[in-house]
Each structure stands twice: as structure tokens, then as C-alpha cells.
């Protein structure tokens, strides 16, 4: 057994992991000492003991603070994951003591919040009332690191090939076409059929470049010989899109399931225009390196059932 093996198996403790994360976040020994309520020499001593035990330099010291080395970055990444595992174990144990059956942390893209997710969580609550669900809304770029670090159990949203990684598992729930929407009473809503020329003169709300629909939409315009609209606003927030449409004659893209959800509420009109082959898969993404809890498995079943049943009338 090497010194590295021995130290990690026998000497590395949660306090070391917390110190590594704190040093990475604050990048200054004095700030870390104040943060964890110990002296600066104590922080320096603990870090020195770790580096000696591992026989690796974890941080570069400078007059302005500390910066993790390549070895430090590696250990910090695993420290975050292990500390998160400890926190999850604590939460599950507390839940068992309190009579709860689980806690699921779900990252969601805004385009699944209005329709699929409420139906799925309602099904989950019917079958496991004491299972708690924590939702974190964001873009895939922001949620994926949290999934890889173990801070999320699942991501639910539109899938894209650019986010395919070996450590990620995934499942497609449905394929939804993209439609055009506008405010109720919009002049184009009274037409029986729209052509490309009819929609090019309107102001638009385009999907944000951070979203998954922007690039496919841009390619679709190019394939039909049209530039992207010149009069536009880019937005990721569904709430902003809905509010902006009410104030203007702008039009916007939205997947069909979400569009019909808001149409039933009287908030939008679905325009008589079809984007050929512009469809976005809705699915689930999870971390293959983490064991899936029974509660998470149950939520996936509920998501599949809600997606198969389609939107309520």
C-alpha cells in the first residue's frame, strides 16, 4: 500500500474535506480561519499535514492568497461530492426518523414547469405523500454541474446532443413539435394558414442563446432562405414571454404541450403555422455514477406516466 492509499483510507476526515472546499471558495487562509472559527496557524497546519500525508502539493501560496494545484482541484472535486453524499445521508436518516420516505432534488428547465412537472409531482404525492421534492429551475448549462457533483438527483427538460456525456444516463419521455404563439386577438390568429413571408415582418421573442431551441431555429430559418428576424427580444423566461406578448404584436416559439397549456388559460393563441421537423425531445437526465434512490425511481415512473397520458383537456 502506497503512502497515498494509506492516508486516504486511514487519515482523511470530513474536516479535511470541509477545509479543502472552504480554501477553494475563499482562496485565503485568513478568511478560511475566520469562516470556520479557528486560527490561521491551525488552518496552515491542517493543510500542511494533508499535503505531507498525501505527498502532494494541493495549493500554491501567494501573498494574495492560495490557488489549488491540479492535485488540489482533483481532491476538491471529490471532497464536494463526498460532503454532498454525507448531507444526503443525513437528510435521508432524518426523513426516516420523521416518518418521511425520501427527498428528491430535481433540476428543471423552464419549459417543463407549467405542464408535465406539476402532473408528475401530483402523481408522486398520491403514491408517496411524505416524499419531498426540491425543484431548482435553470438552464442545462447551470444544472448539469450540479447533477455531476451530486447536488441534484435528476434533470427534467429538453434534451440536446451537446450535453451527452459518458457519466450521464438519459431517457426520452416525448417528442413535441414547436409552434408559434401570440396574444389572443393577434391579427395573425384570424388567418387559416400562415406562410413564412407572413411571419417574417412581425416582432419576435426568440429563444435565448442559452436555451436549446435557439440553434435549431436558426438552422430552420437558413434552410428556408430567411435570415433570423431583425426586430426581436431574446428571452429564456416563459413568464416574460407571456407578459411581453400581451403588451405587443410580437410572436414567439413554444413547444406544443406548453403552448396548449397556456391557450387553455386564455393567455395565448396558437398560430396556424408549422415548423417542419422542428421537434425537441423532452426527457430525463441522471448521473450514472450515483445510486438512484427508490423515491427517484418512483418519480421517473410518474414522469413517464404523465408524459404518456399527454396534457389534460
C-alpha positions in Angstrom: 0.0 0.0 0.0 1.4 3.4 -1.0 1.5 6.4 1.3 -1.3 8.0 -0.8 -3.5 4.9 -0.4 -2.8 4.7 3.3 -3.5 8.4 4.0 -6.8 8.5 2.1 -8.1 5.2 3.7 -7.0 6.0 7.3 -6.4 9.6 7.9 -8.6 11.7 5.6 -11.5 13.0 7.6 -14.6 15.1 6.8 -12.9 18.2 8.5 -10.2 17.9 5.8 -12.8 17.8 3.1 -14.6 20.9 4.5 -11.2 22.7 4.7 -10.5 22.0 1.1 -13.8 23.3 -0.1 -13.5 26.4 2.1 -10.0 27.1 0.7 -11.3 26.7 -2.8 -14.2 29.1 -2.2 -12.4 31.8 -0.2 -8.8 31.4 -1.6 -7.3 33.0 1.5 -6.1 31.2 4.7 -7.1 34.2 6.9 -10.7 34.2 5.5 -11.0 30.5 5.9 -9.8 30.7 9.5 -12.5 33.3 10.3 -15.1 31.3 8.4 -14.5 28.0 10.4 -13.7 29.9 13.6 -10.1 28.7 14.1 -6.7 30.4 14.0 -4.7 30.9 10.8 -1.8 28.7 12.1 -4.4 25.9 12.7 -5.6 26.2 9.0 -2.0 26.2 7.8 -1.1 23.2 10.0 -4.0 21.1 8.8 -3.3 21.9 5.2 0.4 21.1 5.7 -0.5 17.8 7.3 -2.7 16.9 4.4 0.0 17.7 1.8 2.6 15.8 3.8 0.3 12.8 4.3 -0.6 12.7 0.6 2.9 13.7 -0.5 1.2 16.2 -2.9 1.1 19.9 -3.1 -2.5 20.9 -3.1 -2.3 24.7 -3.1 0.1 27.3 -4.3 0.7 30.0 -1.7 1.0 33.7 -2.9 0.9 37.0 -1.0 -2.7 37.4 -2.1 -3.9 34.0 -1.1 -3.9 30.4 -2.2 -4.7 28.7 -5.6 -5.4 25.0 -6.0 -2.9 23.0 -8.0 -4.0 20.3 -10.4 -3.9 17.8 -7.5 -5.9 20.2 -5.3 -8.6 20.7 -7.9 -9.0 16.9 -8.2 -9.3 16.4 -4.5 -11.6 19.4 -4.1 -14.0 18.0 -6.7 -14.2 14.7 -4.9 -14.5 16.5 -1.5 -17.6 18.4 -2.7 -19.1 15.1 -3.9 -18.4 13.3 -0.6 -19.7 16.1 1.5 -22.8 16.2 -0.5 -23.2 12.4 0.0 -22.9 13.0 3.8 -25.5 15.7 3.6 -27.8 13.4 1.6 -27.3 10.6 4.1 -28.2 12.9 6.9 -31.3 14.1 5.2 -32.5 10.6 4.4 -31.8 9.5 8.0 -33.7 12.5 9.4 -36.5 11.6 7.0 -36.7 8.1 8.2 -36.8 9.3 11.8 -39.6 11.7 11.0 -41.6 9.1 9.0 -40.8 10.6 5.6 -40.0 8.2 2.7 -37.5 10.3 0.8 -36.3 13.6 -0.7 -35.7 14.2 -4.4 -33.7 17.1 -5.8 -34.8 17.9 -9.3 -33.3 20.3 -11.8 -35.9 21.6 -14.2 -35.8 23.6 -17.4 -38.5 26.3 -17.5 -40.2 24.7 -20.4 -41.4 21.7 -18.3 -42.6 23.6 -15.3 -46.1 24.6 -16.5 -47.5 21.2 -17.6 -45.6 18.0 -17.2 -43.9 18.6 -13.9 -47.0 19.5 -11.8 -48.8 16.4 -13.1 -45.8 14.2 -12.3 -45.3 15.6 -8.8 -49.1 15.3 -8.1 -48.9 11.6 -9.1 -45.9 11.1 -6.8 -47.6 12.7 -3.9 -50.6 10.5 -4.4 -48.4 7.4 -4.1 -45.9 8.7 -1.6 -47.3 11.7 0.3 -44.3 12.1 2.6 -41.7 12.1 -0.2 -40.4 15.7 -0.6 -39.4 17.3 -3.8 -36.9 20.2 -4.1 -37.0 21.9 -7.5 -34.2 24.1 -8.9 -35.0 25.9 -12.1 -32.3 26.9 -14.6 -30.6 26.3 -17.9 -29.0 23.0 -18.7 -25.6 24.6 -18.6 -26.2 25.7 -15.0 -27.9 22.5 -13.8 -25.5 19.9 -15.3 -22.6 20.7 -13.0 -24.9 20.3 -10.0 -26.0 16.9 -11.3 -22.4 15.8 -11.8 -21.5 17.0 -8.3 -24.3 15.0 -6.8 -26.3 18.1 -5.8 -29.2 17.0 -8.0 -30.8 13.6 -8.5 -32.4 14.3 -11.9 -32.8 17.0 -14.5 -36.0 17.2 -16.4 -36.2 19.2 -19.6 -35.5 19.3 -23.3 -32.5 17.2 -24.3 -29.7 18.1 -26.6 -26.8 16.0 -28.1 -24.3 18.6 -27.0 -25.0 17.6 -23.4 -24.4 13.9 -23.9 -21.6 12.7 -21.5 -20.4 9.2 -20.7 -21.3 9.6 -17.0 -24.9 10.7 -17.8 -27.9 8.4 -18.3 -31.0 9.7 -20.1 -34.5 8.8 -21.3 -36.8 10.5 -23.8 -40.3 11.0 -22.4 -41.8 12.5 -25.5 -41.2 14.4 -28.8 -43.0 17.7 -29.1 -43.3 19.9 -32.2 -42.6 23.6 -31.9 -45.4 26.0 -32.6 -45.9 29.8 -33.0 -47.8 31.7 -30.4 -49.1 35.2 -30.0 -51.6 37.1 -27.8 -55.3 36.3 -28.1 -56.8 38.6 -30.7 -53.5 38.9 -32.7 -54.2 39.7 -36.4 -52.4 36.6 -37.5 -54.5 34.4 -35.2 -57.5 35.1 -37.5 -55.8 33.6 -40.5 -56.5 30.0 -41.6 -52.9 29.4 -42.7 -49.6 31.2 -42.5 -46.6 31.2 -44.8 -43.0 32.1 -44.0 -43.5 35.5 -45.6 -46.4 36.3 -43.2 -44.3 35.8 -40.1 -41.1 37.5 -41.1 -42.4 41.0 -40.7 -43.5 40.6 -37.1 -41.6 41.4 -34.0 -40.3 38.2 -32.3 -39.4 36.8 -29.0 -36.6 34.4 -29.8 -35.3 31.7 -27.6 -32.3 32.8 -25.6 -28.9 31.6 -26.9 -28.6 29.8 -23.6 -31.6 27.7 -24.4 -31.8 24.5 -26.5 -34.1 25.8 -29.2 -32.0 28.8 -30.5 -29.6 26.9 -32.8 -32.2 24.6 -34.3 -34.5 27.6 -35.0 -31.6 29.5 -36.6 -30.9 26.5 -38.9 -34.6 26.3 -39.8 -34.6 29.9 -40.9 -31.5 29.3 -43.0 -32.9 26.2 -44.6 -35.9 28.2 -45.8 -33.9 31.0 -47.1 -34.7 33.6 -44.5 -32.4 35.5 -42.0 -33.2 35.5 -38.4 -35.8 38.3 -37.5 -34.3 41.7 -37.2 -36.9 43.0 -34.7 -36.6 40.7 -31.7 -36.1 40.2 -28.0 -34.3 37.2 -26.6 -35.7 35.6 -23.5 -35.4 32.4 -21.5 -38.2 33.1 -19.1 -41.6 31.8 -20.0 -43.2 34.4 -17.7 -41.5 37.2 -19.6 -42.6 35.8 -22.9 -46.2 35.6 -21.9 -46.2 39.1 -20.4 -44.5 40.6 -23.4 -46.9 39.1 -25.9 -49.8 40.6 -24.0 -48.2 44.1 -24.5 -47.2 43.8 -28.2 -47.9 42.2 -31.5 -44.8 40.0 -31.1 -44.9 36.3 -31.8 -42.8 33.6 -30.2 -42.0 29.9 -30.4 -43.0 27.4 -27.8 -43.3 23.6 -27.7 -46.9 22.4 -28.4 -47.7 20.9 -25.0 -46.7 24.1 -23.2 -48.5 26.4 -25.8 -51.7 24.5 -25.4 -51.4 24.7 -21.6 -51.4 28.5 -21.8 -54.0 28.5 -24.6 -56.5 26.7 -22.3 -55.9 29.5 -19.8 -56.7 32.2 -22.4 -53.2 33.6 -22.3 -52.1 32.9 -25.9 -53.3 31.9 -29.4 -51.6 29.1 -31.3 -50.9 30.4 -34.8 -51.7 28.3 -37.9 -48.1 27.7 -38.8 -46.0 24.6 -38.7 -42.2 24.3 -38.3 -41.2 21.3 -40.4 -39.3 18.8 -38.4 -38.5 21.2 -35.7 -39.1 19.0 -32.7 -37.5 18.9 -29.3 -37.2 15.7 -27.2 -38.4 16.1 -23.6 -36.6 13.7 -21.2 -34.8 12.9 -18.0 -31.0 13.0 -17.3 -29.3 11.4 -14.3 -25.8 10.7 -13.1 -24.7 7.1 -13.7 -22.1 7.3 -11.0 -24.7 7.6 -8.3 -27.1 5.0 -6.9 -30.7 6.0 -7.6 -33.0 6.1 -4.6 -36.4 4.4 -4.6 -38.0 7.8 -4.4 -36.2 9.0 -7.5 -37.2 5.8 -9.3 -40.8 6.4 -8.4 -40.7 10.0 -9.7 -39.3 8.7 -13.0 -42.3 6.4 -13.2 -44.6 9.3 -12.6 -42.9 11.4 -15.2 -43.3 8.6 -17.8 -46.9 8.1 -16.9 -47.7 11.8 -17.1 -45.9 12.2 -20.4 -47.7 9.2 -21.9 -51.1 10.5 -20.8 -50.4 13.8 -22.5 -51.8 17.2 -21.5 -55.2 17.3 -19.8 -58.0 18.6 -21.9 
